Amino acid sequence: MNAGARWQKSSYSGGGPDNSCVELRSVGRSVALRESDAPGIVIAASPGRMAALIARIKADGRR
C-alpha cells in the first residue's frame, strides 16, 4: 500500500478519540477502505466497485 497516502475519515464519524469510523484512501488506481478500530484489515477495489459497495451498504441501511 502507498505509505504516503493519508486516510480520510468519514464525515459521519464523530471527532472524539473513542469514535470508530470508516476511513478511505487512494492507492494507485484503487480505493482502500478500513475501519479505525481494526486498521490492519484493509480492503481495496477499483473506484467504481468501491462506489457500488458503498451504495449497497447505504441502501441496505434504509430498509
N, CA, C and O atoms as a Tinker XYZ file with bonds, in Angstrom:
   252  protein
     1  N      0.849000   -1.182000    0.000000    73     2
     2  CA     0.000000    0.000000    0.000000    64     1     3
     3  C      0.888000    1.237000    0.000000    63     2     4     5
     4  O      2.060000    1.184000    0.374000    81     3
     5  N      0.317000    2.325000   -0.418000    73     3     6
     6  CA     1.042000    3.581000   -0.508000    64     5     7
     7  C      1.164000    4.193000    0.883000    63     6     8     9
     8  O      0.194000    4.721000    1.425000    81     7
     9  N      2.343000    4.118000    1.444000    73     7    10
    10  CA     2.549000    4.580000    2.821000    64     9    11
    11  C      2.368000    6.083000    2.961000    63    10    12    13
    12  O      2.073000    6.557000    4.058000    81    11
    13  N      2.538000    6.861000    1.869000    73    11    14
    14  CA     2.421000    8.310000    1.946000    64    13    15
    15  C      0.997000    8.817000    1.886000    63    14    16    17
    16  O      0.741000    9.962000    2.258000    81    15
    17  N      0.065000    8.001000    1.432000    73    15    18
    18  CA    -1.326000    8.436000    1.320000    64    17    19
    19  C     -1.960000    8.524000    2.702000    63    18    20    21
    20  O     -1.723000    7.675000    3.562000    81    19
    21  N     -2.755000    9.545000    2.901000    73    19    22
    22  CA    -3.429000    9.722000    4.188000    64    21    23
    23  C     -4.820000    9.134000    4.138000    63    22    24    25
    24  O     -5.498000    9.187000    3.112000    81    23
    25  N     -5.236000    8.574000    5.257000    73    23    26
    26  CA    -6.586000    8.045000    5.368000    64    25    27
    27  C     -7.551000    9.203000    5.574000    63    26    28    29
    28  O     -7.246000   10.139000    6.313000    81    27
    29  N     -8.702000    9.148000    4.935000    73    27    30
    30  CA    -9.739000   10.165000    5.083000    64    29    31
    31  C    -10.878000    9.566000    5.887000    63    30    32    33
    32  O    -11.445000    8.539000    5.514000    81    31
    33  N    -11.206000   10.216000    6.991000    73    31    34
    34  CA   -12.256000    9.739000    7.887000    64    33    35
    35  C    -13.629000   10.106000    7.333000    63    34    36    37
    36  O    -13.801000   11.172000    6.743000    81    35
    37  N    -14.581000    9.240000    7.520000    73    35    38
    38  CA   -15.955000    9.502000    7.109000    64    37    39
    39  C    -16.479000   10.769000    7.767000    63    38    40    41
    40  O    -16.197000   11.035000    8.935000    81    39
    41  N    -17.247000   11.552000    7.007000    73    39    42
    42  CA   -17.828000   12.774000    7.558000    64    41    43
    43  C    -18.899000   12.462000    8.607000    63    42    44    45
    44  O    -19.298000   13.354000    9.355000    81    43
    45  N    -19.370000   11.218000    8.674000    73    43    46
    46  CA   -20.366000   10.818000    9.670000    64    45    47
    47  C    -19.729000   10.446000   11.004000    63    46    48    49
    48  O    -20.443000   10.226000   11.983000    81    47
    49  N    -18.412000   10.371000   11.061000    73    47    50
    50  CA   -17.725000    9.992000   12.291000    64    49    51
    51  C    -17.622000   11.188000   13.224000    63    50    52    53
    52  O    -17.499000   12.328000   12.775000    81    51
    53  N    -17.674000   10.927000   14.498000    73    51    54
    54  CA   -17.504000   11.982000   15.479000    64    53    55
    55  C    -16.041000   12.387000   15.580000    63    54    56    57
    56  O    -15.172000   11.738000   14.999000    81    55
    57  N    -15.773000   13.438000   16.305000    73    55    58
    58  CA   -14.415000   13.942000   16.409000    64    57    59
    59  C    -13.620000   13.406000   17.585000    63    58    60    61
    60  O    -12.423000   13.673000   17.691000    81    59
    61  N    -14.255000   12.664000   18.461000    73    59    62
    62  CA   -13.572000   12.175000   19.655000    64    61    63
    63  C    -12.679000   10.981000   19.387000    63    62    64    65
    64  O    -12.832000   10.308000   18.368000    81    63
    65  N    -11.748000   10.709000   20.287000    73    63    66
    66  CA   -10.805000    9.609000   20.093000    64    65    67
    67  C    -11.443000    8.218000   20.205000    63    66    68    69
    68  O    -10.886000    7.244000   19.699000    81    67
    69  N    -12.597000    8.119000   20.858000    73    67    70
    70  CA   -13.241000    6.821000   21.040000    64    69    71
    71  C    -14.244000    6.482000   19.944000    63    70    72    73
    72  O    -14.901000    5.443000   20.013000    81    71
    73  N    -14.375000    7.336000   18.941000    73    71    74
    74  CA   -15.344000    7.104000   17.873000    64    73    75
    75  C    -14.738000    6.224000   16.792000    63    74    76    77
    76  O    -13.734000    6.588000   16.181000    81    75
    77  N    -15.342000    5.076000   16.556000    73    75    78
    78  CA   -14.920000    4.212000   15.460000    64    77    79
    79  C    -15.462000    4.795000   14.167000    63    78    80    81
    80  O    -16.529000    5.409000   14.143000    81    79
    81  N    -14.718000    4.596000   13.102000    73    79    82
    82  CA   -15.159000    5.158000   11.838000    64    81    83
    83  C    -14.586000    4.361000   10.673000    63    82    84    85
    84  O    -13.689000    3.534000   10.834000    81    83
    85  N    -15.123000    4.635000    9.522000    73    83    86
    86  CA   -14.626000    4.064000    8.285000    64    85    87
    87  C    -13.699000    5.093000    7.661000    63    86    88    89
    88  O    -14.004000    6.286000    7.647000    81    87
    89  N    -12.564000    4.627000    7.143000    73    87    90
    90  CA   -11.595000    5.519000    6.519000    64    89    91
    91  C    -11.276000    5.020000    5.109000    63    90    92    93
    92  O    -11.257000    3.815000    4.857000    81    91
    93  N    -11.029000    5.952000    4.202000    73    91    94
    94  CA   -10.692000    5.640000    2.813000    64    93    95
    95  C     -9.399000    6.331000    2.426000    63    94    96    97
    96  O     -9.029000    7.354000    3.002000    81    95
    97  N     -8.713000    5.757000    1.438000    73    95    98
    98  CA    -7.572000    6.443000    0.838000    64    97    99
    99  C     -7.335000    5.879000   -0.554000    63    98   100   101
   100  O     -7.714000    4.749000   -0.863000    81    99
   101  N     -6.708000    6.684000   -1.373000    73    99   102
   102  CA    -6.373000    6.288000   -2.735000    64   101   103
   103  C     -5.064000    5.510000   -2.717000    63   102   104   105
   104  O     -4.099000    5.910000   -2.065000    81   103
   105  N     -5.043000    4.397000   -3.439000    73   103   106
   106  CA    -3.846000    3.565000   -3.538000    64   105   107
   107  C     -3.672000    3.228000   -5.012000    63   106   108   109
   108  O     -4.286000    2.289000   -5.520000    81   107
   109  N     -2.840000    3.994000   -5.689000    73   107   110
   110  CA    -2.681000    3.790000   -7.128000    64   109   111
   111  C     -3.999000    4.015000   -7.832000    63   110   112   113
   112  O     -4.578000    5.097000   -7.739000    81   111
   113  N     -4.480000    3.002000   -8.536000    73   111   114
   114  CA    -5.763000    3.091000   -9.235000    64   113   115
   115  C     -6.904000    2.491000   -8.426000    63   114   116   117
   116  O     -7.997000    2.282000   -8.953000    81   115
   117  N     -6.659000    2.218000   -7.162000    73   115   118
   118  CA    -7.669000    1.607000   -6.294000    64   117   119
   119  C     -8.024000    2.534000   -5.142000    63   118   120   121
   120  O     -7.347000    3.529000   -4.882000    81   119
   121  N     -9.094000    2.181000   -4.470000    73   119   122
   122  CA    -9.517000    2.866000   -3.249000    64   121   123
   123  C     -9.462000    1.832000   -2.129000    63   122   124   125
   124  O    -10.022000    0.743000   -2.253000    81   123
   125  N     -8.788000    2.178000   -1.042000    73   123   126
   126  CA    -8.672000    1.279000    0.109000    64   125   127
   127  C     -9.635000    1.734000    1.195000    63   126   128   129
   128  O     -9.890000    2.928000    1.354000    81   127
   129  N    -10.168000    0.772000    1.938000    73   127   130
   130  CA   -11.134000    1.040000    2.998000    64   129   131
   131  C    -10.732000    0.250000    4.230000    63   130   132   133
   132  O    -10.327000   -0.908000    4.128000    81   131
   133  N    -10.841000    0.870000    5.385000    73   131   134
   134  CA   -10.589000    0.181000    6.660000    64   133   135
   135  C    -11.484000    0.771000    7.728000    63   134   136   137
   136  O    -12.044000    1.854000    7.557000    81   135
   137  N    -11.616000    0.055000    8.828000    73   135   138
   138  CA   -12.336000    0.552000    9.990000    64   137   139
   139  C    -11.284000    0.977000   11.007000    63   138   140   141
   140  O    -10.300000    0.266000   11.213000    81   139
   141  N    -11.478000    2.115000   11.635000    73   139   142
   142  CA   -10.448000    2.666000   12.512000    64   141   143
   143  C    -10.092000    1.769000   13.683000    63   142   144   145
   144  O     -8.955000    1.802000   14.152000    81   143
   145  N    -11.031000    0.969000   14.167000    73   143   146
   146  CA   -10.714000    0.103000   15.311000    64   145   147
   147  C    -10.053000   -1.208000   14.880000    63   146   148   149
   148  O     -9.705000   -2.025000   15.733000    81   147
   149  N     -9.872000   -1.424000   13.569000    73   147   150
   150  CA    -9.148000   -2.591000   13.045000    64   149   151
   151  C     -8.312000   -2.139000   11.844000    63   150   152   153
   152  O     -8.545000   -2.593000   10.724000    81   151
   153  N     -7.343000   -1.249000   12.071000    73   151   154
   154  CA    -6.612000   -0.640000   10.952000    64   153   155
   155  C     -5.750000   -1.602000   10.144000    63   154   156   157
   156  O     -5.324000   -1.264000    9.039000    81   155
   157  N     -5.490000   -2.771000   10.663000    73   155   158
   158  CA    -4.681000   -3.734000    9.922000    64   157   159
   159  C     -5.472000   -4.508000    8.873000    63   158   160   161
   160  O     -4.883000   -5.184000    8.030000    81   159
   161  N     -6.797000   -4.414000    8.917000    73   159   162
   162  CA    -7.642000   -5.092000    7.944000    64   161   163
   163  C     -8.089000   -4.066000    6.913000    63   162   164   165
   164  O     -8.857000   -3.155000    7.223000    81   163
   165  N     -7.605000   -4.220000    5.692000    73   163   166
   166  CA    -7.869000   -3.253000    4.627000    64   165   167
   167  C     -8.401000   -3.995000    3.413000    63   166   168   169
   168  O     -7.873000   -5.041000    3.038000    81   167
   169  N     -9.449000   -3.452000    2.797000    73   167   170
   170  CA    -9.899000   -3.975000    1.517000    64   169   171
   171  C     -9.675000   -2.897000    0.470000    63   170   172   173
   172  O     -9.739000   -1.707000    0.777000    81   171
   173  N     -9.415000   -3.308000   -0.758000    73   171   174
   174  CA    -9.186000   -2.356000   -1.842000    64   173   175
   175  C     -9.954000   -2.811000   -3.069000    63   174   176   177
   176  O    -10.111000   -4.007000   -3.316000    81   175
   177  N    -10.431000   -1.839000   -3.835000    73   175   178
   178  CA   -11.183000   -2.123000   -5.049000    64   177   179
   179  C    -11.046000   -0.931000   -5.986000    63   178   180   181
   180  O    -10.564000    0.131000   -5.592000    81   179
   181  N    -11.472000   -1.116000   -7.217000    73   179   182
   182  CA   -11.488000   -0.002000   -8.163000    64   181   183
   183  C    -12.477000    1.046000   -7.641000    63   182   184   185
   184  O    -13.368000    0.714000   -6.860000    81   183
   185  N    -12.331000    2.297000   -8.060000    73   183   186
   186  CA   -13.278000    3.325000   -7.601000    64   185   187
   187  C    -14.736000    2.969000   -7.905000    63   186   188   189
   188  O    -15.617000    3.228000   -7.085000    81   187
   189  N    -14.997000    2.385000   -9.062000    73   187   190
   190  CA   -16.369000    2.013000   -9.410000    64   189   191
   191  C    -16.928000    0.938000   -8.512000    63   190   192   193
   192  O    -18.075000    1.022000   -8.075000    81   191
   193  N    -16.127000   -0.071000   -8.233000    73   191   194
   194  CA   -16.585000   -1.156000   -7.352000    64   193   195
   195  C    -16.737000   -0.675000   -5.909000    63   194   196   197
   196  O    -17.648000   -1.102000   -5.201000    81   195
   197  N    -15.842000    0.214000   -5.477000    73   195   198
   198  CA   -15.965000    0.746000   -4.117000    64   197   199
   199  C    -17.229000    1.595000   -4.004000    63   198   200   201
   200  O    -17.935000    1.525000   -2.998000    81   199
   201  N    -17.518000    2.393000   -5.024000    73   199   202
   202  CA   -18.740000    3.203000   -5.028000    64   201   203
   203  C    -19.980000    2.303000   -4.985000    63   202   204   205
   204  O    -20.947000    2.607000   -4.286000    81   203
   205  N    -19.948000    1.202000   -5.732000    73   203   206
   206  CA   -21.076000    0.267000   -5.723000    64   205   207
   207  C    -21.246000   -0.367000   -4.340000    63   206   208   209
   208  O    -22.373000   -0.527000   -3.871000    81   207
   209  N    -20.146000   -0.727000   -3.688000    73   207   210
   210  CA   -20.202000   -1.293000   -2.342000    64   209   211
   211  C    -20.820000   -0.299000   -1.367000    63   210   212   213
   212  O    -21.700000   -0.657000   -0.585000    81   211
   213  N    -20.362000    0.942000   -1.415000    73   211   214
   214  CA   -20.876000    1.965000   -0.503000    64   213   215
   215  C    -22.356000    2.224000   -0.767000    63   214   216   217
   216  O    -23.136000    2.371000    0.174000    81   215
   217  N    -22.751000    2.283000   -2.045000    73   215   218
   218  CA   -24.159000    2.481000   -2.387000    64   217   219
   219  C    -25.014000    1.344000   -1.851000    63   218   220   221
   220  O    -26.109000    1.578000   -1.340000    81   219
   221  N    -24.524000    0.115000   -1.962000    73   219   222
   222  CA   -25.267000   -1.043000   -1.464000    64   221   223
   223  C    -25.421000   -1.001000    0.060000    63   222   224   225
   224  O    -26.490000   -1.295000    0.595000    81   223
   225  N    -24.346000   -0.635000    0.740000    73   223   226
   226  CA   -24.403000   -0.532000    2.206000    64   225   227
   227  C    -25.416000    0.529000    2.617000    63   226   228   229
   228  O    -26.203000    0.310000    3.538000    81   227
   229  N    -25.402000    1.677000    1.945000    73   227   230
   230  CA   -26.360000    2.732000    2.251000    64   229   231
   231  C    -27.786000    2.272000    1.995000    63   230   232   233
   232  O    -28.679000    2.529000    2.803000    81   231
   233  N    -28.005000    1.594000    0.875000    73   231   234
   234  CA   -29.350000    1.119000    0.534000    64   233   235
   235  C    -29.849000    0.097000    1.553000    63   234   236   237
   236  O    -31.019000    0.126000    1.936000    81   235
   237  N    -28.981000   -0.796000    1.991000    73   235   238
   238  CA   -29.371000   -1.790000    2.991000    64   237   239
   239  C    -29.714000   -1.138000    4.327000    63   238   240   241
   240  O    -30.571000   -1.631000    5.060000    81   239
   241  N    -29.049000   -0.033000    4.641000    73   239   242
   242  CA   -29.305000    0.666000    5.888000    64   241   243
   243  C    -30.644000    1.385000    5.918000    63   242   244   245
   244  O    -31.155000    1.699000    6.993000    81   243
   245  N    -31.221000    1.648000    4.744000    73   243   246
   246  CA   -32.502000    2.344000    4.678000    64   245   247
   247  C    -33.691000    1.407000    4.808000    63   246   248   249
   248  O    -34.827000    1.866000    4.923000    81   247
   249  N    -33.454000    0.121000    4.791000    73   247   250
   250  CA   -34.564000   -0.841000    4.849000    64   249   251
   251  C    -35.058000   -1.016000    6.247000    63   250   252
   252  O    -35.989000   -1.788000    6.481000    81   251
